[in-house]
Amino acid sequence: MVTQPGTATTTSENTPLLSVRNLRVWYELRKWGFGVAGYVRAVDGVSFDLEEGEAIAIVGESGCGKSSLMRAILGLRRPREGQILFRGQDIFAKGRRGLRWYRMQVGYVQQDPYGALPPFMSVERILEEPLILAGVKDRKKRRERIIQVLEEVKMSPPTDFLNKFPHMLSGGQQQRVVIARAIIREPKLLVADEPVSMLDASVRVEILNLLRQIQVEHNLAVIYITHDLSTVRYFSERIFVMYAGKLVEKAHVEELLKHPKHPYLRALLAAIPDPDAQNASKLREVPPGEPPSLVHPPPGCRYHPRCTYRIDDVCNVEEPPEFQEGPEHFVNCWLYDGRFRDLIPE
């Protein structure tokens, strides 16, 4: 992998690989093409750290801001406020040169494998292009690396796939090529955007297990973005729950799934399909109403218009701070303020 000269920084052992600090990603709304009529507050004050070799999941329903957060982390969208620090360095501080250095160390697995692969390029050409951009001039070395990475993603024998085009591959094979392209430059961070949502159910766990194996073998940090809580246990170490542009709960996987705190997360878990046929006739409890407008978000807690446990004159007035409810378990909900703990549902 090629590193841009003059961009490396000296960091201490305690510096996280990635730090997101009070990040805000807003989109302008223009009236008749002139003047700013308002903003879509897609990401509104998000902060977290990601350690080297760690896998986290960012979960939430469609429209909660997951994709906007991902685009900012990939360096595709400059935030309105806040910072994204990679090994202590602000990725936007040095303009395009700094972003090039950063992007060389980040891989991206797209949601739709067929749409992510150029149909006019063979598998070999698709995987060769990132190496050319990284400055690997020796064609023999490029081919050796391509063969190696195809073996890593379990496409064997690799020579059978080099001359194939995307339409000649199954959906699972296409996603393996996307993963191979994402890791071929040996990045330190991998961003996976709904990497199994377009695949058959029989292939999903197989692809997640492959990603997990690659992550462990290469000590690769991974951000797994999904709306499907049923898959996160296969892959992630921590889960961050996102709602209406904000993180509302953070914890390790088993702790969060066994002891959910935020009413929104409880509703998400209740909505997971139950494979037991005896429970098929049971009505599922879902939160009333719709997610709020991110143009005019409600005051206070953004979930309060849908929350059955809301506290009048509190939840609808002031945004809840972050409360710690156990080792590394954090929740943004007024129920966990000492004044209201007797209202916490069992």
N, C-alpha and C positions, 0 to 999 in steps of 0.2 A: 504493500500500500504506500502511496506517495503522500507525504505531508508537505504542505506548502511552507517554504522557508520563512523563518521569522515569525511564525504564528504560534509555536509551542510556548506554553507557560509552565512555570514551576509551581506545583501545587503540593500541599501537605497530604499525608496519608488519610487525614480525616475529611478531606474535601469530597463531597458527593460527586459522582460522575455527572449528574444532571441536577440542576436546581432551578425550579420555577418559582419566581418571587412576585406575588401580587399581580398576576398577569391579567390584562384586560385586552380582549380582541373585540372591537366594535366595528360594525359596518355602517357606512353613511347611507342615509336615505335622502334622495334629492327630489325636489318638487319641480316637475317640468324641466329637469336637467339643470336648473339654476338654484344655487344655495342649498344648504343642508337643512332638511326638514326634520331630522331626527336620527337616531342611531339604533341599530339592532345590537343589543348587548349580549353577544353570543358567549363570550367568556368574560366573567366579571369578578376579578379578585381571586384567582386560583393560585395556590402555593403548595408545593410538595418537593421532596428530594427523592432521587433515585440513585441507589448505590451501584457500584460496578458489579456486574454479574447477577443483579436482582431482576425478577420479573414481577411487574405490577399489572393490574387490570383496571381500566377506567370504564365503568358501566353506567348505563342510564338509557332512558327511552329516546326515541328519535327526536331531534330538535333540542336536546339538552345542552349542546355545545361541544360534544366530544370531537367532532370532525374539525371544528375551528381551532380547538386546542391542539389537535394533531398537526394541523397546517402550520401553526406557529412554532411548534417543537421541531418540525422539519425545516424551518427557515423559509417557508413559502409565504408566510404572512407576517408582516412586521406588526407587533402589538401596539395598541394605543398607549398603554402604560405597562410598567413592570419589566422584569428581566428574565431571560433564559440563559443560565450559566452552564457551560460545558467545561468540566474540570476547572471551574472558577473563572472562566472567561466568558464575557458577554458575547453571544454569537452574532449580534447585530452591530457590535461596537466598531468593527473594522471594515464595514461595507462588504462588497462582493468578495474581496480577497479572504476576509475572515469567514464568510459563509462557505466559500469553496473548501477551505480547510476543514470546517465542521462537517459539511456534507460528505466528505470522503470517509468520515468515521460513523456515518449513520446509514443504515439500510431501511428499506421501506417495502412492506408486503401489502399489496393492494387487495381490496375486497373482491373485485371481479377479475379472475385470472385471465380470461380470454380478452377482455377489454384492455388489460394492462400489457399485453404482449403484442408487438407490431406484427400483423399477419403476413407481411412481405419478407420477414427475416427468419432465417433458420435458427434452431436452438443454439447452435454454435455462434452464430453472429450476434444473437441477443446477449449471450453471456460474454462475448468478446468485447463488446462495446464499452462496458464499465472499466475493463482493464486498459483499453486504449486511452480512455479519458484519464485514468490514473497514472499514465505515463509508462506502462509496461510495453516496451518497444519490441522485445524479442517474441516473435510469433510462436516459437516452440514453447516458450515459458507460458504464454497465454493458453495454448492448447493443453498443456499439462495441468494448469490450474482449472480449466474448464472440466477436464476429465475428473479431477479430484473432487470438485464441488458437486458434479452430477452423482458421483458415488456417495457423497455425504447425504444427498437428499433421496437416496435409494432408487436412483434411475439406472439400473444395471441390465446389460452392459452399457456403459455410456456411449460407446461408438454407434449403438443402434439408434440413438436419439439425436446425434449431432446434426444430421442433415434433414431432420423433420421440421415441419412448420407447425405453428400453434393449432391449426384446424385438424391436424393429424393426431393430436393428443387428447386423452380424456381430460375431464375437469380436474381430477386429482393430479394428473401428470402436469397439466398446465400450472397448477398452483405450486408444484414442486420446482418448476422452472422459475417461477416468480421468486420463490424462497432462495433458490440457487443464485439468482441475479442479485438479491438483497445481501447475501453473505459473501459474495465472491471477492470483495475487496477487504475482507476481514474487518468489518466495522466493530465498534465497541458498543453501539446502541442500535437496536432494531425496533422499528415502529410497525406493528401489525394491525391493520385496520379491518376488523371483521374478517379475518383470514379464512374462515370456514363457512360463512353464512351462505355462500353461493354453491356449496358442495352438497352431495348426497349425504344423508345421515350416516351411512356406513363408512364414509371416508373421513368424516370430521375428526373423530378421536384419533385416527391414524395420523392425520396432518398435525394435530395439536401435540401428539406424542413426539413426532419428528421435530417440531419446533423446540419442544422442551429438551430433547436430546442434544440438539445443536447448541441451545443456550448453555447447557451444563458443560458440554465438551469445550466450548470456546470462551467460557466465562463472559457470556454476552448479556448485557442489560436489555430487557425487553419491555416495551409498553404495548399491552394488548388491549385494544379498544373494541368494545362489544356492547350489545344490549341484552345478551343471552347469559344470564347468571348460571345456567345449567352447565356451561362449559368452563367457567373460570377455575373450578377446583382442579381441573386437569393440568393447569398451566401456571397459575400465578401464585405468588407468595403473599402479596398484599392486594387489597381491593380498595379502590377509591370510587365512591358513589357520587354521581354528578346529577344535579337537577337545576334546570333553568339557569345555566351558566356558572353554577357554584358547586364546589365539593361539599357534600352534607355529611358524609361519614367516611372514615378511613380506619382500616384494621387489617390484621392478618386474615387469611382466607377462612380457616376453620373457625376462628373467633367470630368473624363477621357473620358467617352463615349460621352458626349455632346460636349466637346471641345478638341478633340485629337490634339496633337501638332506634334509629330514625323511623318515623311512621311511613315515610316514602319507601325505605328499603323493605320494611315489613310488607308493604303492598306489592312490591316487586317479587318478593319471595313467594307470596301467596298466589301469584299469577303463574308460577312455573307449572307446566302440565304435569299431572300425576299419572304415572304409567299403570297404576292399580285400577283395573276395570271397575272395582266396587265403588270407587270414588268418582266415577265419571259423571254421575248424576248430581253431585254436590255443586251448589252454586258457589262460585269463587267471589271472595270479597275484593272489590277493586275500588280505588279511590274515585269519588265522584268528580265530574267536571273534566276540563281539559288543561294541559300545561299552559302556563301564563304566556302572554305576549312578551317577547324580549325587547320589543320597542317601548312598551309601557309596563315594565314589571311591577307587581304589587309591592307596596311598602312592607317593611318588616321581613319576616320569613317568606320566601317566595312560594313555599308549599302551603302556607296557611289557608288559602281559599279552598283547598281540597282536603284539608286535614281534619279528621274527626276528633282529634285531641287538641285542637287549637285553644289557646288561652286568650280570651278577649282582652283588648287594650294592652296586650303584650306582644303576641305573635304578629299582629297586624300593624304594629307601631315601630318596633325596633328589630333590626337584624340580629339573630342570635349569634353569640360568640362561640368559640370552639371549647367544648367541655371534654375532659379526659375521663373515660369510663372504664379504665383498666389499662394494663401495659400496652402501649401503642394502639389503643382504641380511642378514636376521637369522633365526636358527633356534634353537629351544629343544630341544636334543638333546645328550646326553652324548657322543655320537660325536665331536663337534667340540671337546671338551676336548683339550688337548694330549696328555694321557696315553693317549688312545684313538684317535687319528687313523688309526692303521694298520688299524682295524676298519671304516673307512668303505667302504661298497660302491661299486664302480665304476659 
